[in-house]
Amino acid sequence: MRVRLGVVSYLNTRPLVEALRTGAIDRDFELIYDVPSRCAERLHMGETDVALIPAVEIGCGRAPYRIVPSVGIISNGPVGSVYVVLNKEPEEIQTLALDRGSRTSAVLAQIILARQFGCRPEVFFHPPDIDAMLKRADAALLIGDSALTLQHYRILDLGEIWTQMTGLPFVYACWTGRPDALTSYHIDKLIESKEKGKSLIPNIAKDYAAETRTLSPAFYAEYLTRNILYDLGDVELEGLRRFYAYGVELGLMDAVPDICFYI
């Protein structure tokens, strides 16, 4: 039986799965696409075996999860697609509308507003329509592909502020699943897919530009090469643990999850 793989349906995840999707490398996975929060819900409910889930969800399984080594969705500086869009000065924000797409970004936004700007706004979830969000709130969190095309708005790039604040990268998501879900063969294939996918970024950018007809292939290639990183190492894990510590400190998370790798 093939491994059911929950895949985030954003541009920035395509390099991790393009080689699997196209058959450029052999695979034994069924790819199931959704937004990050739904990928996490499906994993928690047993509808997938492994999924690319928001980092904040790693500790939310019925049994302890493991993560695939060496692979993640990461920024080290500006991320270019995780923004708090402002109606007023950051220090004056009292209400914050949150994109439902990723709970990690929702927690990150609140950490940065609290630690950097001294505010703890009332938050609520809202469909990702920036103008509608800003009609109801002082600021809005927008993530993913819809954030790439934001223009003429005043924004805080949360990846950039995180790295300025901590000196560390930020880890948005990891391949995560039950301990028995992957064999060493599957783990190697997910790592191989990442490495192959990085070489496919020019083609991914070209295809996405043709699909959306919004921005140029060069823009998307730059985003996937400079803003989004895919290699999960020791310094990235230090950033992840710092995020968990801040989340617990502010009461946004119950506990710091254990990080256990597939081997």
Secondary structure as UniProt FT lines:
FT   STRAND          3..8
FT   HELIX           11..13
FT   HELIX           14..22
FT   STRAND          29..34
FT   HELIX           36..44
FT   TURN            45..46
FT   STRAND          50..54
FT   HELIX           55..57
FT   TURN            58..59
FT   STRAND          66..67
FT   TURN            69..70
FT   STRAND          73..75
FT   STRAND          82..86
FT   HELIX           90..92
FT   STRAND          95..99
FT   TURN            100..101
FT   HELIX           103..117
FT   STRAND          122..126
FT   HELIX           130..136
FT   STRAND          139..143
FT   HELIX           145..148
FT   STRAND          155..157
FT   HELIX           158..166
FT   STRAND          170..177
FT   TURN            179..180
FT   HELIX           184..199
FT   HELIX           201..212
FT   HELIX           217..222
FT   HELIX           223..227
FT   HELIX           234..249
FT   TURN            250..251
//
